[in-house]
Amino acid sequence: MSALYNRDILSLAVATAEYPPIPAARHHASARAPLCGSAIIVDIDSDADGRVARVGLHVEACALGQASAALLARHAPGRAIVDLRTARDGIAAWFAGEGDCPDWPGFDLLAPARDYPARHGAILLPFDAALVALEGVGAAA
């Protein structure tokens, strides 16, 4: 096993099972990463203030995409859409070499993936889908 797929990442990958789909959730989106073919369906319930209450997932992605989805689901509750947008933009900037590791709990575990651009889409996918779900603009590309 390479450093890219280490024990911490694999533990996070299986943690997506802790966030089963929520058919009755208020917000839903599906997204696919065109480069690698990863796919995700995100279900999000929000409170009266628009903050994330809970997240459900159906993920068909590599271990890195699954790990990213687990980190999203684990740490999104209580956050507003602006927090998710800031995290997503921070991840993308970090991948582009413009800034430090994103300010999202546990994301430092995905640091080995920074040197693998083919995996970036899978890692961004959960955040992209969550934003689409909360913004209500249809399915992500």
N, C-alpha and C positions, 0 to 999 in steps of 0.2 A: 504494500500500500504506500503510495507516495504521500508527501507532506500535504498535497492538495486535498486528498481524501483522508483526513486524519480522524481519530476517534471522536473528537469533539464535533466535527462536521457530521459524521455518520450518526452520532447521538441526536443531533438536532434534526437530521433528515427523518428519522423514525418518529420524532416528536410531532410531526404533522398529524399523526393518528389521534392526538389529544384534541384536535380541532375539527370534528366531523362537520359535514355540510349542515347548514341551517336552512331548510327549505322555506320556512316562514319568515326569514330575515327581511328587513326593509330594503336592503340594497344587495344587488347581485351584479357580478361581471365575470366575463371569461376573457382570457387573453392567451396569446401564443407568441413565443419568441421565434421569429422567422429563421434565424441563423441555426439554432439548435433543435427546434421543434418542441421545446418545452411548452406545456400547457397548464393552465390553472383556472379554476373556478373559485371565486371568492364570494362568500356570503357575509354581510356585515349588518349587525343590528346597531342602531345608534340611539342615544338618549334624546330627550327633549331639546337639549342644547346642541345637538349634532355631533356630540363626541361618540367615539366608538365604544360600544358596550361589550360586544363579543364578536369573534371572527370564526367563520367556518371555512374549511378548505377542501378542495379536491385537487391534488397536485399530481401531474405527470411530468416529472422533470428529473434531471440528474440530482445527485445528492446535494450539490451546492444550491440549486434552485429550491429543493425541499427545505434545506437548512434556512435559507432566506425567508421562505414562507413561514416556517416555525417561529423565527425571530419576529416577523411582522405580527403574527397572531398572538404571540406571547406578550408583546409590549405595546400593541396598539390600543387596548382598552384604556379609556380615560383620555385619549388624545383626540385633538380636533384635526380636521382635514389639512389645515395649514401645517401641522406637525408632520403629517405623512408626506406632504409635498416637500417640506424642508429636508426631511430624511432622504427622500428619493433623489432630490437635486444634489444633496451632499454625496450620496453614493456615486451618482454619475460623474460628478466633478472629481471625486477621488479616483475613479477608474481612469479618468482622462489625465491624471497626474496633476490636478489642480486642487490641492488641499490635503488635509489630514484625513485619517480614518473617520468615517461618518459618525455623528453623535447619535447612535442608536444602540441600546443595550445589547451586548453580545456580538455586535458586528465585527469586532476585532478578530473573532474566530474565523471569519471569512477572508481575512487578510491574504492568505496564500493565493487566493483566486485573482488578486489584482493583476498578476503577471500572465493571466490567461484570458485575453480578450474574447475568445469564443464562448466563455462562460458568463460574461457580464450580462447578457440579455436574460439568461435564466435567473440570475440573482436580482435583477431589477424587476422582473416580471411580477412578483407578488405585490410590490409597491405600486406598479403601474395599474394592475387590476384593481387594487383597493381604491386608488384615486378615481378610476373610471366608475366604480360602483358608487362611491360617495358623491361624485359630481353628476352622476346620472346622464352621461353622454353616450351610452351604448357600449359595445364591446371594444376592448383594446385590440390593437393590431399585433 
